[in-house]
Amino acid sequence: MGVTTPRTASCTEPFFLAGVRIDRMRMSDTLQWIERALEFRRQHPGKTRPLQIMGPNAHIVSAAQHEPGLLEALRHADLCVPDGISVVLAGRSLGYSVPERVTGGELMEQLCVLAARHGYSVFFLGGLPGAATGAAQALTARYPGLRIAGTFCPAPGFEQDPIRAAEVIERVSAAAPDILCVALGVPKQEIWMHRNVPSLPIRLAISVGAALDTQAGLRRRAPAWTHRIGMEWAWRLTREPRRLGRRYLIGNTEFLLLTARAWLRQHAPTLPGTRSRVRWASFSR
């Protein structure tokens, strides 16, 4: 059995929402955790398994209720950071101290800063056609010293074609990056990571959603003010209503219901009249 990375003191106990674990960590804590984990793996080559980092948001929590493979992937991830203001607010409503969002796009960029500083190599996988290459060019220009081990945008549906699926594995294995950024969309990226990352010669993999597209300039980033007030999703919905309409309008509604159900389950014993109903139900049995 491989050596595992000990959890640091800054990593508080997670909370669970509809079966999905959420680690309550700040961006700074997450980066410190990753930095120590990467160094741990540098010191124990061949004895440690690759880490998997995923970022549950409202969409992912809702999707996991209908996709067993996604829920399984999230359960086996080493870190599940709160990528979404909805998850942060849901955690707080349930009485947990969730300090802030840790978005996949921002975390990916900070990992590139860390990689440039320590000499780690990065591989960009996925995104729109040309996104991985464009993101690599943008980030190497911004952070001199960043080593790009490789880039690849597989064709849609590649996972259904054994030859194309094998090509992805071969490209990543040949490059053997320290950090693999996976941008295949939900739930494909999480499921792909869960099934393939353990056998890859890498140290860490992170799901990054549309981060390669925005870094490459193929999609516009939401303005900073939308992040501050928690309305990034509304801005994105106005930009891409056909692609995101169902995800936000239906998925977010389901997320609210899941949160309400968790709140009621947590507070039911203390609600007025609940005790008598519970007593009567027990007597009637």
C-alpha positions as CSV (number, residue, x, y, z in Angstrom):
1,M,0.0,0.0,0.0
2,G,1.4,3.4,-0.9
3,V,2.3,6.1,1.6
4,T,-0.5,8.7,2.1
5,T,-0.2,12.3,2.9
6,P,-1.1,13.3,6.5
7,R,-3.8,16.0,6.8
8,T,-2.5,19.2,8.1
9,A,-3.7,21.1,11.2
10,S,-5.3,23.8,8.9
11,C,-7.6,21.2,7.4
12,T,-10.7,21.2,9.6
13,E,-13.3,18.5,9.7
14,P,-15.5,18.5,6.5
15,F,-19.2,18.6,6.4
16,F,-21.5,16.6,4.1
17,L,-24.3,17.8,2.0
18,A,-26.5,15.2,0.2
19,G,-23.7,12.7,0.6
20,V,-21.0,15.0,-0.9
21,R,-18.1,15.9,1.3
22,I,-17.0,19.5,1.5
23,D,-13.6,20.4,3.0
24,R,-13.8,23.6,4.9
25,M,-10.5,25.2,3.8
26,R,-9.4,28.7,2.7
27,M,-7.5,29.1,-0.5
28,S,-4.3,29.7,1.5
29,D,-4.8,26.6,3.5
30,T,-5.5,24.6,0.4
31,L,-2.3,25.8,-1.3
32,Q,-0.2,25.0,1.8
33,W,-1.8,21.5,1.9
34,I,-1.0,20.9,-1.7
35,E,2.6,22.3,-1.4
36,R,3.3,19.9,1.5
37,A,1.7,17.0,-0.3
38,L,3.7,17.6,-3.5
39,E,6.9,17.9,-1.5
40,F,6.0,14.7,0.4
41,R,5.6,12.9,-3.0
42,R,8.9,14.3,-4.2
43,Q,10.6,12.7,-1.2
44,H,8.8,9.4,-1.6
45,P,8.9,8.7,-5.4
46,G,7.1,5.5,-6.4
47,K,5.6,5.0,-2.9
48,T,2.7,7.4,-3.0
49,R,-0.5,7.5,-5.0
50,P,-1.5,10.6,-7.0
51,L,-3.7,13.1,-5.2
52,Q,-7.1,14.0,-6.6
53,I,-8.7,17.4,-5.9
54,M,-12.2,18.3,-6.9
55,G,-14.5,21.3,-6.3
56,P,-18.1,20.6,-5.5
57,N,-20.5,23.5,-6.3
58,A,-24.3,23.5,-6.5
59,H,-24.3,21.9,-9.9
60,I,-22.0,19.1,-8.9
61,V,-23.9,18.4,-5.6
62,S,-27.2,18.2,-7.6
63,A,-25.7,16.1,-10.4
64,A,-24.2,13.6,-7.9
65,Q,-27.7,12.7,-6.9
66,H,-28.4,11.3,-10.3
67,E,-24.9,10.1,-11.4
68,P,-23.5,7.3,-9.1
69,G,-20.2,7.5,-10.8
70,L,-19.8,11.2,-9.9
71,L,-20.8,10.6,-6.3
72,E,-18.3,7.7,-6.1
73,A,-15.5,9.9,-7.6
74,L,-16.2,12.7,-5.1
75,R,-16.1,10.3,-2.2
76,H,-12.7,9.1,-3.2
77,A,-11.2,12.5,-3.8
78,D,-8.4,13.7,-1.4
79,L,-9.8,17.2,-1.2
80,C,-13.3,18.5,-2.1
81,V,-13.0,22.3,-1.9
82,P,-16.0,24.5,-1.9
83,D,-16.1,25.8,-5.5
84,G,-19.3,27.9,-5.4
85,I,-20.9,30.5,-3.1
86,S,-24.0,28.3,-2.9
87,V,-22.0,25.6,-1.2
88,V,-20.4,28.1,1.2
89,L,-23.8,29.6,2.2
90,A,-25.4,26.1,2.5
91,G,-22.6,25.0,4.9
92,R,-23.1,28.2,7.0
93,S,-26.8,27.7,7.1
94,L,-26.2,24.2,8.5
95,G,-24.0,25.6,11.2
96,Y,-20.6,25.0,9.7
97,S,-17.9,27.6,9.5
98,V,-17.0,27.7,5.8
99,P,-14.5,30.5,5.4
100,E,-14.6,31.1,1.6
101,R,-14.9,29.8,-1.9
102,V,-12.0,28.0,-3.5
103,T,-12.8,28.0,-7.2
104,G,-11.1,25.6,-9.6
105,G,-10.0,28.3,-11.9
106,E,-8.3,30.4,-9.3
107,L,-6.8,27.3,-7.6
108,M,-5.4,26.2,-11.0
109,E,-3.7,29.5,-11.5
110,Q,-2.3,29.5,-8.0
111,L,-1.0,26.0,-8.6
112,C,0.8,27.4,-11.7
113,V,2.4,30.0,-9.5
114,L,3.5,27.3,-7.1
115,A,4.8,25.1,-9.9
116,A,6.9,27.9,-11.4
117,R,8.4,28.6,-8.0
118,H,9.3,25.0,-7.2
119,G,9.9,23.6,-10.7
120,Y,6.9,21.4,-11.0
121,S,5.6,20.5,-14.5
122,V,2.0,21.0,-15.5
123,F,-0.2,19.2,-18.1
124,F,-3.5,20.8,-19.4
125,L,-6.1,18.3,-20.6
126,G,-9.4,19.2,-22.1
127,G,-11.3,22.4,-22.8
128,L,-12.6,23.7,-26.1
129,P,-10.4,23.0,-29.2
130,G,-7.2,25.0,-28.7
131,A,-8.0,25.9,-25.1
132,A,-5.2,23.8,-23.5
133,T,-2.5,25.3,-25.8
134,G,-3.9,28.8,-25.4
135,A,-4.0,28.5,-21.6
136,A,-0.4,27.2,-21.6
137,Q,0.8,30.2,-23.6
138,A,-1.1,32.7,-21.4
139,L,0.1,31.2,-18.1
140,T,3.8,30.7,-19.2
141,A,3.8,34.4,-20.3
142,R,2.4,35.5,-17.0
143,Y,4.6,33.2,-14.8
144,P,8.1,32.8,-16.2
145,G,9.6,29.5,-15.3
146,L,6.4,27.6,-15.5
147,R,7.1,24.2,-17.2
148,I,4.4,22.8,-19.4
149,A,4.7,19.1,-19.7
150,G,2.0,18.9,-22.4
151,T,-1.4,19.9,-23.6
152,F,-4.2,17.9,-25.3
153,C,-7.8,18.6,-26.2
154,P,-9.4,15.2,-26.8
155,A,-12.4,15.0,-29.2
156,P,-15.9,14.9,-27.6
157,G,-16.9,11.4,-26.7
158,F,-13.4,10.1,-26.6
159,E,-14.1,8.1,-23.5
160,Q,-16.5,5.9,-25.6
161,D,-13.8,5.1,-28.1
162,P,-11.1,2.7,-26.7
163,I,-8.5,3.9,-29.1
164,R,-9.0,7.6,-28.4
165,A,-9.4,6.9,-24.6
166,A,-6.0,5.0,-24.7
167,E,-4.4,7.9,-26.6
168,V,-5.3,10.3,-23.7
169,I,-3.7,7.9,-21.2
170,E,-0.6,7.5,-23.4
171,R,-0.1,11.2,-23.8
172,V,-0.3,12.0,-20.1
173,S,1.8,9.0,-19.2
174,A,4.5,9.9,-21.7
175,A,4.6,13.5,-20.3
176,A,4.5,12.3,-16.7
177,P,3.6,15.8,-15.3
178,D,3.7,16.6,-11.6
179,I,0.3,18.4,-11.9
180,L,-2.5,17.4,-14.2
181,C,-5.3,19.9,-14.8
182,V,-8.5,18.2,-16.1
183,A,-11.1,20.2,-17.9
184,L,-13.5,17.7,-19.4
185,G,-16.7,19.1,-17.8
186,V,-19.0,17.7,-15.1
187,P,-19.3,14.8,-14.5
188,K,-16.9,13.5,-17.1
189,Q,-13.8,15.1,-15.6
190,E,-14.4,13.7,-12.1
191,I,-15.3,10.2,-13.3
192,W,-12.3,10.1,-15.6
193,M,-10.0,11.2,-12.8
194,H,-11.4,8.6,-10.4
195,R,-10.9,5.8,-13.0
196,N,-7.6,6.8,-14.4
197,V,-5.5,9.0,-12.1
198,P,-4.4,6.2,-9.7
199,S,-2.5,4.5,-12.5
200,L,-0.9,7.6,-14.0
201,P,2.7,8.6,-13.3
202,I,1.7,12.0,-11.8
203,R,1.6,13.5,-8.4
204,L,-1.6,15.5,-8.4
205,A,-4.7,15.9,-10.5
206,I,-7.3,18.7,-10.2
207,S,-10.7,19.2,-12.0
208,V,-10.9,22.7,-13.4
209,G,-14.1,22.9,-15.4
210,A,-13.9,25.8,-17.9
211,A,-10.7,27.3,-16.5
212,L,-8.7,26.4,-19.6
213,D,-11.3,28.1,-21.8
214,T,-11.2,31.4,-19.8
215,Q,-7.4,31.4,-19.6
216,A,-7.2,30.9,-23.4
217,G,-9.6,33.7,-23.9
218,L,-12.3,31.5,-25.5
219,R,-14.8,32.3,-22.8
220,R,-15.0,35.6,-20.8
221,R,-14.3,35.5,-17.1
222,A,-17.0,36.9,-14.9
223,P,-16.2,40.4,-13.5
224,A,-14.6,40.5,-10.1
225,W,-17.6,42.3,-8.6
226,T,-19.8,39.3,-9.4
227,H,-17.5,37.1,-7.3
228,R,-17.7,39.5,-4.4
229,I,-21.5,39.5,-4.2
230,G,-21.9,35.8,-5.1
231,M,-23.6,36.5,-8.5
232,E,-21.1,35.0,-10.9
233,W,-23.6,32.4,-11.8
234,A,-26.2,35.0,-12.9
235,W,-23.6,36.8,-15.0
236,R,-22.6,33.6,-16.7
237,L,-26.3,32.7,-17.3
238,T,-26.8,36.0,-19.2
239,R,-23.8,35.2,-21.3
240,E,-24.7,31.6,-22.2
241,P,-28.4,31.0,-21.5
242,R,-28.8,28.0,-23.8
243,R,-25.9,26.1,-22.4
244,L,-26.4,27.1,-18.7
245,G,-30.1,27.6,-18.4
246,R,-31.0,24.1,-17.3
247,R,-28.0,23.8,-15.1
248,Y,-28.6,26.9,-13.1
249,L,-32.4,27.2,-13.1
250,I,-33.2,23.6,-12.5
251,G,-30.0,22.4,-10.8
252,N,-29.9,25.4,-8.4
253,T,-33.5,24.8,-7.4
254,E,-32.7,21.1,-6.7
255,F,-29.7,22.3,-4.7
256,L,-31.9,24.6,-2.6
257,L,-34.2,21.7,-1.9
258,L,-31.3,19.4,-0.9
259,T,-30.1,22.1,1.5
260,A,-33.5,22.6,3.0
261,R,-33.9,18.9,3.5
262,A,-30.5,18.8,5.3
263,W,-31.5,21.7,7.4
264,L,-34.8,20.2,8.4
265,R,-33.2,16.9,9.2
266,Q,-30.7,18.7,11.4
267,H,-33.3,20.9,13.2
268,A,-36.4,18.7,13.2
269,P,-36.0,17.6,16.9
270,T,-36.0,21.2,18.1
271,L,-38.8,22.6,16.0
272,P,-42.1,23.6,17.8
273,G,-44.5,20.6,18.0
274,T,-41.9,18.1,16.7
275,R,-41.4,16.4,20.1
276,S,-45.1,15.7,20.5
277,R,-45.4,14.3,17.0
278,V,-42.4,12.1,17.5
279,R,-43.9,10.9,20.9
280,W,-47.2,10.2,19.2
281,A,-45.6,8.3,16.3
282,S,-43.7,6.2,18.8
283,F,-46.9,5.5,20.8
284,S,-48.9,4.6,17.7
285,R,-46.4,2.0,16.6
